[in-house]
């Protein structure tokens, strides 16, 4: 039996959500904008910030990079393309496991949010870098919520994937 402790923290005040929201609020969404976050599991100072959020296991990956790119598709109806990339460097001894992991991720069907008009997922490995890219379309007014949904999907992938 697994006993799950009830989280009394406000989830958006924990990492990585707090880091994303801080950077997102400073970002001016124009015709083309981007946001970058980096998490290093071996950096004790970085991990200390994540103690109330989720656990980043340094066993499989050296560092995680999260990028969000926002591009205007149509100014008339405020439609945007949002490309989110989760990239992580892994130890070479885990290469076969990473190929299996991203293959399984790409085959799954995900229900993300009704705010997302459509999505596509593409996973690749280049050397010791794995990349999971989400291609989505949404309204400008929904960009923040969709970004948080994709960030939650990243956490869910790793909570279940490893």
MODELLER restraints for C-alpha pairs under 7 A, 6 or more apart:
rsr = mdl.restraints
at = mdl.atoms
rsr.add(forms.Gaussian(group=physical.xy_distance, feature=features.Distance(at['CA:12:A'], at['CA:18:A']), mean=5.76, stdev=0.5))
rsr.add(forms.Gaussian(group=physical.xy_distance, feature=features.Distance(at['CA:14:A'], at['CA:52:A']), mean=5.86, stdev=0.5))
rsr.add(forms.Gaussian(group=physical.xy_distance, feature=features.Distance(at['CA:14:A'], at['CA:53:A']), mean=4.69, stdev=0.5))
rsr.add(forms.Gaussian(group=physical.xy_distance, feature=features.Distance(at['CA:15:A'], at['CA:49:A']), mean=6.72, stdev=0.5))
rsr.add(forms.Gaussian(group=physical.xy_distance, feature=features.Distance(at['CA:15:A'], at['CA:50:A']), mean=5.19, stdev=0.5))
rsr.add(forms.Gaussian(group=physical.xy_distance, feature=features.Distance(at['CA:15:A'], at['CA:53:A']), mean=4.80, stdev=0.5))
rsr.add(forms.Gaussian(group=physical.xy_distance, feature=features.Distance(at['CA:16:A'], at['CA:53:A']), mean=6.87, stdev=0.5))
rsr.add(forms.Gaussian(group=physical.xy_distance, feature=features.Distance(at['CA:31:A'], at['CA:71:A']), mean=5.44, stdev=0.5))
rsr.add(forms.Gaussian(group=physical.xy_distance, feature=features.Distance(at['CA:31:A'], at['CA:72:A']), mean=4.77, stdev=0.5))
rsr.add(forms.Gaussian(group=physical.xy_distance, feature=features.Distance(at['CA:32:A'], at['CA:70:A']), mean=5.57, stdev=0.5))
rsr.add(forms.Gaussian(group=physical.xy_distance, feature=features.Distance(at['CA:32:A'], at['CA:71:A']), mean=4.47, stdev=0.5))
rsr.add(forms.Gaussian(group=physical.xy_distance, feature=features.Distance(at['CA:32:A'], at['CA:72:A']), mean=6.46, stdev=0.5))
rsr.add(forms.Gaussian(group=physical.xy_distance, feature=features.Distance(at['CA:33:A'], at['CA:69:A']), mean=5.88, stdev=0.5))
rsr.add(forms.Gaussian(group=physical.xy_distance, feature=features.Distance(at['CA:33:A'], at['CA:70:A']), mean=5.10, stdev=0.5))
rsr.add(forms.Gaussian(group=physical.xy_distance, feature=features.Distance(at['CA:33:A'], at['CA:71:A']), mean=6.61, stdev=0.5))
rsr.add(forms.Gaussian(group=physical.xy_distance, feature=features.Distance(at['CA:34:A'], at['CA:68:A']), mean=5.47, stdev=0.5))
rsr.add(forms.Gaussian(group=physical.xy_distance, feature=features.Distance(at['CA:34:A'], at['CA:69:A']), mean=4.34, stdev=0.5))
rsr.add(forms.Gaussian(group=physical.xy_distance, feature=features.Distance(at['CA:34:A'], at['CA:70:A']), mean=6.00, stdev=0.5))
rsr.add(forms.Gaussian(group=physical.xy_distance, feature=features.Distance(at['CA:35:A'], at['CA:67:A']), mean=5.70, stdev=0.5))
rsr.add(forms.Gaussian(group=physical.xy_distance, feature=features.Distance(at['CA:35:A'], at['CA:68:A']), mean=5.10, stdev=0.5))
rsr.add(forms.Gaussian(group=physical.xy_distance, feature=features.Distance(at['CA:35:A'], at['CA:69:A']), mean=6.58, stdev=0.5))
rsr.add(forms.Gaussian(group=physical.xy_distance, feature=features.Distance(at['CA:36:A'], at['CA:66:A']), mean=5.77, stdev=0.5))
rsr.add(forms.Gaussian(group=physical.xy_distance, feature=features.Distance(at['CA:36:A'], at['CA:67:A']), mean=4.56, stdev=0.5))
rsr.add(forms.Gaussian(group=physical.xy_distance, feature=features.Distance(at['CA:36:A'], at['CA:68:A']), mean=6.52, stdev=0.5))
rsr.add(forms.Gaussian(group=physical.xy_distance, feature=features.Distance(at['CA:37:A'], at['CA:65:A']), mean=5.79, stdev=0.5))
rsr.add(forms.Gaussian(group=physical.xy_distance, feature=features.Distance(at['CA:37:A'], at['CA:66:A']), mean=5.02, stdev=0.5))
rsr.add(forms.Gaussian(group=physical.xy_distance, feature=features.Distance(at['CA:37:A'], at['CA:67:A']), mean=6.41, stdev=0.5))
rsr.add(forms.Gaussian(group=physical.xy_distance, feature=features.Distance(at['CA:38:A'], at['CA:64:A']), mean=5.70, stdev=0.5))
rsr.add(forms.Gaussian(group=physical.xy_distance, feature=features.Distance(at['CA:38:A'], at['CA:65:A']), mean=4.48, stdev=0.5))
rsr.add(forms.Gaussian(group=physical.xy_distance, feature=features.Distance(at['CA:38:A'], at['CA:66:A']), mean=6.21, stdev=0.5))
rsr.add(forms.Gaussian(group=physical.xy_distance, feature=features.Distance(at['CA:39:A'], at['CA:46:A']), mean=6.94, stdev=0.5))
rsr.add(forms.Gaussian(group=physical.xy_distance, feature=features.Distance(at['CA:39:A'], at['CA:63:A']), mean=5.77, stdev=0.5))
rsr.add(forms.Gaussian(group=physical.xy_distance, feature=features.Distance(at['CA:39:A'], at['CA:64:A']), mean=5.06, stdev=0.5))
rsr.add(forms.Gaussian(group=physical.xy_distance, feature=features.Distance(at['CA:39:A'], at['CA:65:A']), mean=6.42, stdev=0.5))
rsr.add(forms.Gaussian(group=physical.xy_distance, feature=features.Distance(at['CA:40:A'], at['CA:46:A']), mean=6.57, stdev=0.5))
rsr.add(forms.Gaussian(group=physical.xy_distance, feature=features.Distance(at['CA:40:A'], at['CA:62:A']), mean=6.58, stdev=0.5))
rsr.add(forms.Gaussian(group=physical.xy_distance, feature=features.Distance(at['CA:40:A'], at['CA:63:A']), mean=4.46, stdev=0.5))
rsr.add(forms.Gaussian(group=physical.xy_distance, feature=features.Distance(at['CA:40:A'], at['CA:64:A']), mean=6.35, stdev=0.5))
rsr.add(forms.Gaussian(group=physical.xy_distance, feature=features.Distance(at['CA:41:A'], at['CA:47:A']), mean=6.16, stdev=0.5))
rsr.add(forms.Gaussian(group=physical.xy_distance, feature=features.Distance(at['CA:41:A'], at['CA:56:A']), mean=5.86, stdev=0.5))
rsr.add(forms.Gaussian(group=physical.xy_distance, feature=features.Distance(at['CA:41:A'], at['CA:57:A']), mean=6.44, stdev=0.5))
rsr.add(forms.Gaussian(group=physical.xy_distance, feature=features.Distance(at['CA:41:A'], at['CA:58:A']), mean=4.89, stdev=0.5))
rsr.add(forms.Gaussian(group=physical.xy_distance, feature=features.Distance(at['CA:41:A'], at['CA:62:A']), mean=6.49, stdev=0.5))
rsr.add(forms.Gaussian(group=physical.xy_distance, feature=features.Distance(at['CA:41:A'], at['CA:63:A']), mean=6.14, stdev=0.5))
rsr.add(forms.Gaussian(group=physical.xy_distance, feature=features.Distance(at['CA:42:A'], at['CA:58:A']), mean=6.15, stdev=0.5))
rsr.add(forms.Gaussian(group=physical.xy_distance, feature=features.Distance(at['CA:60:A'], at['CA:90:A']), mean=5.78, stdev=0.5))
rsr.add(forms.Gaussian(group=physical.xy_distance, feature=features.Distance(at['CA:60:A'], at['CA:91:A']), mean=6.38, stdev=0.5))
rsr.add(forms.Gaussian(group=physical.xy_distance, feature=features.Distance(at['CA:60:A'], at['CA:94:A']), mean=6.99, stdev=0.5))
rsr.add(forms.Gaussian(group=physical.xy_distance, feature=features.Distance(at['CA:61:A'], at['CA:88:A']), mean=6.26, stdev=0.5))
rsr.add(forms.Gaussian(group=physical.xy_distance, feature=features.Distance(at['CA:61:A'], at['CA:89:A']), mean=5.49, stdev=0.5))
rsr.add(forms.Gaussian(group=physical.xy_distance, feature=features.Distance(at['CA:61:A'], at['CA:90:A']), mean=4.15, stdev=0.5))
rsr.add(forms.Gaussian(group=physical.xy_distance, feature=features.Distance(at['CA:61:A'], at['CA:91:A']), mean=6.35, stdev=0.5))
rsr.add(forms.Gaussian(group=physical.xy_distance, feature=features.Distance(at['CA:62:A'], at['CA:89:A']), mean=5.33, stdev=0.5))
rsr.add(forms.Gaussian(group=physical.xy_distance, feature=features.Distance(at['CA:62:A'], at['CA:90:A']), mean=5.62, stdev=0.5))
rsr.add(forms.Gaussian(group=physical.xy_distance, feature=features.Distance(at['CA:63:A'], at['CA:88:A']), mean=5.54, stdev=0.5))
rsr.add(forms.Gaussian(group=physical.xy_distance, feature=features.Distance(at['CA:63:A'], at['CA:89:A']), mean=5.67, stdev=0.5))
rsr.add(forms.Gaussian(group=physical.xy_distance, feature=features.Distance(at['CA:64:A'], at['CA:86:A']), mean=6.99, stdev=0.5))
rsr.add(forms.Gaussian(group=physical.xy_distance, feature=features.Distance(at['CA:64:A'], at['CA:87:A']), mean=5.77, stdev=0.5))
rsr.add(forms.Gaussian(group=physical.xy_distance, feature=features.Distance(at['CA:64:A'], at['CA:88:A']), mean=4.40, stdev=0.5))
rsr.add(forms.Gaussian(group=physical.xy_distance, feature=features.Distance(at['CA:64:A'], at['CA:89:A']), mean=6.89, stdev=0.5))
rsr.add(forms.Gaussian(group=physical.xy_distance, feature=features.Distance(at['CA:65:A'], at['CA:86:A']), mean=5.82, stdev=0.5))
rsr.add(forms.Gaussian(group=physical.xy_distance, feature=features.Distance(at['CA:65:A'], at['CA:87:A']), mean=5.08, stdev=0.5))
rsr.add(forms.Gaussian(group=physical.xy_distance, feature=features.Distance(at['CA:65:A'], at['CA:88:A']), mean=6.09, stdev=0.5))
rsr.add(forms.Gaussian(group=physical.xy_distance, feature=features.Distance(at['CA:66:A'], at['CA:85:A']), mean=5.72, stdev=0.5))
rsr.add(forms.Gaussian(group=physical.xy_distance, feature=features.Distance(at['CA:66:A'], at['CA:86:A']), mean=4.71, stdev=0.5))
rsr.add(forms.Gaussian(group=physical.xy_distance, feature=features.Distance(at['CA:66:A'], at['CA:87:A']), mean=6.43, stdev=0.5))
rsr.add(forms.Gaussian(group=physical.xy_distance, feature=features.Distance(at['CA:67:A'], at['CA:84:A']), mean=5.57, stdev=0.5))
rsr.add(forms.Gaussian(group=physical.xy_distance, feature=features.Distance(at['CA:67:A'], at['CA:85:A']), mean=5.14, stdev=0.5))
rsr.add(forms.Gaussian(group=physical.xy_distance, feature=features.Distance(at['CA:67:A'], at['CA:86:A']), mean=6.64, stdev=0.5))
rsr.add(forms.Gaussian(group=physical.xy_distance, feature=features.Distance(at['CA:68:A'], at['CA:82:A']), mean=6.84, stdev=0.5))
rsr.add(forms.Gaussian(group=physical.xy_distance, feature=features.Distance(at['CA:68:A'], at['CA:83:A']), mean=5.83, stdev=0.5))
rsr.add(forms.Gaussian(group=physical.xy_distance, feature=features.Distance(at['CA:68:A'], at['CA:84:A']), mean=4.53, stdev=0.5))
rsr.add(forms.Gaussian(group=physical.xy_distance, feature=features.Distance(at['CA:68:A'], at['CA:85:A']), mean=6.62, stdev=0.5))
rsr.add(forms.Gaussian(group=physical.xy_distance, feature=features.Distance(at['CA:69:A'], at['CA:82:A']), mean=5.58, stdev=0.5))
rsr.add(forms.Gaussian(group=physical.xy_distance, feature=features.Distance(at['CA:69:A'], at['CA:83:A']), mean=5.10, stdev=0.5))
rsr.add(forms.Gaussian(group=physical.xy_distance, feature=features.Distance(at['CA:69:A'], at['CA:84:A']), mean=6.36, stdev=0.5))
rsr.add(forms.Gaussian(group=physical.xy_distance, feature=features.Distance(at['CA:70:A'], at['CA:80:A']), mean=6.57, stdev=0.5))
rsr.add(forms.Gaussian(group=physical.xy_distance, feature=features.Distance(at['CA:70:A'], at['CA:81:A']), mean=5.84, stdev=0.5))
rsr.add(forms.Gaussian(group=physical.xy_distance, feature=features.Distance(at['CA:70:A'], at['CA:82:A']), mean=4.75, stdev=0.5))
rsr.add(forms.Gaussian(group=physical.xy_distance, feature=features.Distance(at['CA:70:A'], at['CA:83:A']), mean=6.71, stdev=0.5))
rsr.add(forms.Gaussian(group=physical.xy_distance, feature=features.Distance(at['CA:71:A'], at['CA:80:A']), mean=5.51, stdev=0.5))
rsr.add(forms.Gaussian(group=physical.xy_distance, feature=features.Distance(at['CA:71:A'], at['CA:81:A']), mean=5.14, stdev=0.5))
rsr.add(forms.Gaussian(group=physical.xy_distance, feature=features.Distance(at['CA:71:A'], at['CA:82:A']), mean=6.53, stdev=0.5))
rsr.add(forms.Gaussian(group=physical.xy_distance, feature=features.Distance(at['CA:72:A'], at['CA:79:A']), mean=6.26, stdev=0.5))
rsr.add(forms.Gaussian(group=physical.xy_distance, feature=features.Distance(at['CA:72:A'], at['CA:80:A']), mean=4.51, stdev=0.5))
rsr.add(forms.Gaussian(group=physical.xy_distance, feature=features.Distance(at['CA:72:A'], at['CA:81:A']), mean=6.27, stdev=0.5))
rsr.add(forms.Gaussian(group=physical.xy_distance, feature=features.Distance(at['CA:73:A'], at['CA:79:A']), mean=5.48, stdev=0.5))
rsr.add(forms.Gaussian(group=physical.xy_distance, feature=features.Distance(at['CA:73:A'], at['CA:80:A']), mean=5.09, stdev=0.5))
rsr.add(forms.Gaussian(group=physical.xy_distance, feature=features.Distance(at['CA:73:A'], at['CA:81:A']), mean=6.25, stdev=0.5))
rsr.add(forms.Gaussian(group=physical.xy_distance, feature=features.Distance(at['CA:78:A'], at['CA:139:A']), mean=5.64, stdev=0.5))
rsr.add(forms.Gaussian(group=physical.xy_distance, feature=features.Distance(at['CA:78:A'], at['CA:140:A']), mean=5.38, stdev=0.5))
rsr.add(forms.Gaussian(group=physical.xy_distance, feature=features.Distance(at['CA:79:A'], at['CA:137:A']), mean=7.00, stdev=0.5))
rsr.add(forms.Gaussian(group=physical.xy_distance, feature=features.Distance(at['CA:79:A'], at['CA:138:A']), mean=5.72, stdev=0.5))
rsr.add(forms.Gaussian(group=physical.xy_distance, feature=features.Distance(at['CA:79:A'], at['CA:139:A']), mean=4.48, stdev=0.5))
rsr.add(forms.Gaussian(group=physical.xy_distance, feature=features.Distance(at['CA:79:A'], at['CA:140:A']), mean=5.86, stdev=0.5))
rsr.add(forms.Gaussian(group=physical.xy_distance, feature=features.Distance(at['CA:80:A'], at['CA:137:A']), mean=5.67, stdev=0.5))
rsr.add(forms.Gaussian(group=physical.xy_distance, feature=features.Distance(at['CA:80:A'], at['CA:138:A']), mean=5.47, stdev=0.5))
rsr.add(forms.Gaussian(group=physical.xy_distance, feature=features.Distance(at['CA:80:A'], at['CA:139:A']), mean=5.77, stdev=0.5))
rsr.add(forms.Gaussian(group=physical.xy_distance, feature=features.Distance(at['CA:80:A'], at['CA:140:A']), mean=5.89, stdev=0.5))
rsr.add(forms.Gaussian(group=physical.xy_distance, feature=features.Distance(at['CA:81:A'], at['CA:136:A']), mean=5.79, stdev=0.5))
rsr.add(forms.Gaussian(group=physical.xy_distance, feature=features.Distance(at['CA:81:A'], at['CA:137:A']), mean=4.54, stdev=0.5))
rsr.add(forms.Gaussian(group=physical.xy_distance, feature=features.Distance(at['CA:81:A'], at['CA:138:A']), mean=6.57, stdev=0.5))
rsr.add(forms.Gaussian(group=physical.xy_distance, feature=features.Distance(at['CA:82:A'], at['CA:135:A']), mean=6.14, stdev=0.5))
rsr.add(forms.Gaussian(group=physical.xy_distance, feature=features.Distance(at['CA:82:A'], at['CA:136:A']), mean=5.19, stdev=0.5))
rsr.add(forms.Gaussian(group=physical.xy_distance, feature=features.Distance(at['CA:82:A'], at['CA:137:A']), mean=6.00, stdev=0.5))
rsr.add(forms.Gaussian(group=physical.xy_distance, feature=features.Distance(at['CA:83:A'], at['CA:133:A']), mean=6.84, stdev=0.5))
rsr.add(forms.Gaussian(group=physical.xy_distance, feature=features.Distance(at['CA:83:A'], at['CA:134:A']), mean=5.62, stdev=0.5))
rsr.add(forms.Gaussian(group=physical.xy_distance, feature=features.Distance(at['CA:83:A'], at['CA:135:A']), mean=4.67, stdev=0.5))
rsr.add(forms.Gaussian(group=physical.xy_distance, feature=features.Distance(at['CA:83:A'], at['CA:136:A']), mean=6.24, stdev=0.5))
rsr.add(forms.Gaussian(group=physical.xy_distance, feature=features.Distance(at['CA:84:A'], at['CA:133:A']), mean=5.60, stdev=0.5))
rsr.add(forms.Gaussian(group=physical.xy_distance, feature=features.Distance(at['CA:84:A'], at['CA:134:A']), mean=5.08, stdev=0.5))
rsr.add(forms.Gaussian(group=physical.xy_distance, feature=features.Distance(at['CA:84:A'], at['CA:135:A']), mean=6.65, stdev=0.5))
rsr.add(forms.Gaussian(group=physical.xy_distance, feature=features.Distance(at['CA:85:A'], at['CA:131:A']), mean=6.56, stdev=0.5))
rsr.add(forms.Gaussian(group=physical.xy_distance, feature=features.Distance(at['CA:85:A'], at['CA:132:A']), mean=5.61, stdev=0.5))
rsr.add(forms.Gaussian(group=physical.xy_distance, feature=features.Distance(at['CA:85:A'], at['CA:133:A']), mean=4.31, stdev=0.5))
rsr.add(forms.Gaussian(group=physical.xy_distance, feature=features.Distance(at['CA:85:A'], at['CA:134:A']), mean=6.34, stdev=0.5))
rsr.add(forms.Gaussian(group=physical.xy_distance, feature=features.Distance(at['CA:86:A'], at['CA:131:A']), mean=5.72, stdev=0.5))
rsr.add(forms.Gaussian(group=physical.xy_distance, feature=features.Distance(at['CA:86:A'], at['CA:132:A']), mean=5.18, stdev=0.5))
rsr.add(forms.Gaussian(group=physical.xy_distance, feature=features.Distance(at['CA:86:A'], at['CA:133:A']), mean=6.41, stdev=0.5))
rsr.add(forms.Gaussian(group=physical.xy_distance, feature=features.Distance(at['CA:87:A'], at['CA:129:A']), mean=6.72, stdev=0.5))
rsr.add(forms.Gaussian(group=physical.xy_distance, feature=features.Distance(at['CA:87:A'], at['CA:130:A']), mean=5.54, stdev=0.5))
rsr.add(forms.Gaussian(group=physical.xy_distance, feature=features.Distance(at['CA:87:A'], at['CA:131:A']), mean=4.26, stdev=0.5))
rsr.add(forms.Gaussian(group=physical.xy_distance, feature=features.Distance(at['CA:87:A'], at['CA:132:A']), mean=6.30, stdev=0.5))
rsr.add(forms.Gaussian(group=physical.xy_distance, feature=features.Distance(at['CA:88:A'], at['CA:129:A']), mean=5.64, stdev=0.5))
rsr.add(forms.Gaussian(group=physical.xy_distance, feature=features.Distance(at['CA:88:A'], at['CA:130:A']), mean=5.44, stdev=0.5))
rsr.add(forms.Gaussian(group=physical.xy_distance, feature=features.Distance(at['CA:88:A'], at['CA:131:A']), mean=6.62, stdev=0.5))
rsr.add(forms.Gaussian(group=physical.xy_distance, feature=features.Distance(at['CA:89:A'], at['CA:128:A']), mean=5.56, stdev=0.5))
rsr.add(forms.Gaussian(group=physical.xy_distance, feature=features.Distance(at['CA:89:A'], at['CA:129:A']), mean=4.48, stdev=0.5))
rsr.add(forms.Gaussian(group=physical.xy_distance, feature=features.Distance(at['CA:89:A'], at['CA:130:A']), mean=6.41, stdev=0.5))
rsr.add(forms.Gaussian(group=physical.xy_distance, feature=features.Distance(at['CA:90:A'], at['CA:128:A']), mean=5.54, stdev=0.5))
rsr.add(forms.Gaussian(group=physical.xy_distance, feature=features.Distance(at['CA:90:A'], at['CA:129:A']), mean=6.37, stdev=0.5))
rsr.add(forms.Gaussian(group=physical.xy_distance, feature=features.Distance(at['CA:91:A'], at['CA:128:A']), mean=6.79, stdev=0.5))
rsr.add(forms.Gaussian(group=physical.xy_distance, feature=features.Distance(at['CA:92:A'], at['CA:128:A']), mean=6.19, stdev=0.5))
rsr.add(forms.Gaussian(group=physical.xy_distance, feature=features.Distance(at['CA:101:A'], at['CA:161:A']), mean=6.80, stdev=0.5))
rsr.add(forms.Gaussian(group=physical.xy_distance, feature=features.Distance(at['CA:102:A'], at['CA:123:A']), mean=5.89, stdev=0.5))
rsr.add(forms.Gaussian(group=physical.xy_distance, feature=features.Distance(at['CA:106:A'], at['CA:121:A']), mean=6.41, stdev=0.5))
rsr.add(forms.Gaussian(group=physical.xy_distance, feature=features.Distance(at['CA:106:A'], at['CA:122:A']), mean=6.48, stdev=0.5))
rsr.add(forms.Gaussian(group=physical.xy_distance, feature=features.Distance(at['CA:106:A'], at['CA:123:A']), mean=6.30, stdev=0.5))
rsr.add(forms.Gaussian(group=physical.xy_distance, feature=features.Distance(at['CA:112:A'], at['CA:149:A']), mean=6.66, stdev=0.5))
rsr.add(forms.Gaussian(group=physical.xy_distance, feature=features.Distance(at['CA:115:A'], at['CA:138:A']), mean=6.34, stdev=0.5))
rsr.add(forms.Gaussian(group=physical.xy_distance, feature=features.Distance(at['CA:115:A'], at['CA:142:A']), mean=6.57, stdev=0.5))
rsr.add(forms.Gaussian(group=physical.xy_distance, feature=features.Distance(at['CA:115:A'], at['CA:146:A']), mean=6.82, stdev=0.5))
rsr.add(forms.Gaussian(group=physical.xy_distance, feature=features.Distance(at['CA:116:A'], at['CA:136:A']), mean=6.48, stdev=0.5))
rsr.add(forms.Gaussian(group=physical.xy_distance, feature=features.Distance(at['CA:116:A'], at['CA:137:A']), mean=5.93, stdev=0.5))
rsr.add(forms.Gaussian(group=physical.xy_distance, feature=features.Distance(at['CA:116:A'], at['CA:138:A']), mean=5.14, stdev=0.5))
rsr.add(forms.Gaussian(group=physical.xy_distance, feature=features.Distance(at['CA:116:A'], at['CA:146:A']), mean=6.84, stdev=0.5))
rsr.add(forms.Gaussian(group=physical.xy_distance, feature=features.Distance(at['CA:117:A'], at['CA:137:A']), mean=5.45, stdev=0.5))
rsr.add(forms.Gaussian(group=physical.xy_distance, feature=features.Distance(at['CA:117:A'], at['CA:138:A']), mean=5.59, stdev=0.5))
rsr.add(forms.Gaussian(group=physical.xy_distance, feature=features.Distance(at['CA:118:A'], at['CA:136:A']), mean=5.64, stdev=0.5))
rsr.add(forms.Gaussian(group=physical.xy_distance, feature=features.Distance(at['CA:118:A'], at['CA:137:A']), mean=5.77, stdev=0.5))
rsr.add(forms.Gaussian(group=physical.xy_distance, feature=features.Distance(at['CA:119:A'], at['CA:134:A']), mean=6.72, stdev=0.5))
rsr.add(forms.Gaussian(group=physical.xy_distance, feature=features.Distance(at['CA:119:A'], at['CA:135:A']), mean=5.30, stdev=0.5))
rsr.add(forms.Gaussian(group=physical.xy_distance, feature=features.Distance(at['CA:119:A'], at['CA:136:A']), mean=4.31, stdev=0.5))
rsr.add(forms.Gaussian(group=physical.xy_distance, feature=features.Distance(at['CA:119:A'], at['CA:137:A']), mean=6.81, stdev=0.5))
rsr.add(forms.Gaussian(group=physical.xy_distance, feature=features.Distance(at['CA:120:A'], at['CA:134:A']), mean=5.82, stdev=0.5))
rsr.add(forms.Gaussian(group=physical.xy_distance, feature=features.Distance(at['CA:120:A'], at['CA:135:A']), mean=5.06, stdev=0.5))
rsr.add(forms.Gaussian(group=physical.xy_distance, feature=features.Distance(at['CA:120:A'], at['CA:136:A']), mean=6.63, stdev=0.5))
rsr.add(forms.Gaussian(group=physical.xy_distance, feature=features.Distance(at['CA:121:A'], at['CA:133:A']), mean=5.59, stdev=0.5))
rsr.add(forms.Gaussian(group=physical.xy_distance, feature=features.Distance(at['CA:121:A'], at['CA:134:A']), mean=4.64, stdev=0.5))
rsr.add(forms.Gaussian(group=physical.xy_distance, feature=features.Distance(at['CA:121:A'], at['CA:135:A']), mean=6.25, stdev=0.5))
rsr.add(forms.Gaussian(group=physical.xy_distance, feature=features.Distance(at['CA:122:A'], at['CA:132:A']), mean=5.91, stdev=0.5))
rsr.add(forms.Gaussian(group=physical.xy_distance, feature=features.Distance(at['CA:122:A'], at['CA:133:A']), mean=5.18, stdev=0.5))
rsr.add(forms.Gaussian(group=physical.xy_distance, feature=features.Distance(at['CA:122:A'], at['CA:134:A']), mean=6.66, stdev=0.5))
rsr.add(forms.Gaussian(group=physical.xy_distance, feature=features.Distance(at['CA:123:A'], at['CA:131:A']), mean=5.58, stdev=0.5))
rsr.add(forms.Gaussian(group=physical.xy_distance, feature=features.Distance(at['CA:123:A'], at['CA:132:A']), mean=4.48, stdev=0.5))
rsr.add(forms.Gaussian(group=physical.xy_distance, feature=features.Distance(at['CA:123:A'], at['CA:133:A']), mean=6.25, stdev=0.5))
rsr.add(forms.Gaussian(group=physical.xy_distance, feature=features.Distance(at['CA:124:A'], at['CA:130:A']), mean=5.80, stdev=0.5))
rsr.add(forms.Gaussian(group=physical.xy_distance, feature=features.Distance(at['CA:124:A'], at['CA:131:A']), mean=5.30, stdev=0.5))
rsr.add(forms.Gaussian(group=physical.xy_distance, feature=features.Distance(at['CA:124:A'], at['CA:132:A']), mean=6.72, stdev=0.5))
rsr.add(forms.Gaussian(group=physical.xy_distance, feature=features.Distance(at['CA:125:A'], at['CA:131:A']), mean=6.28, stdev=0.5))
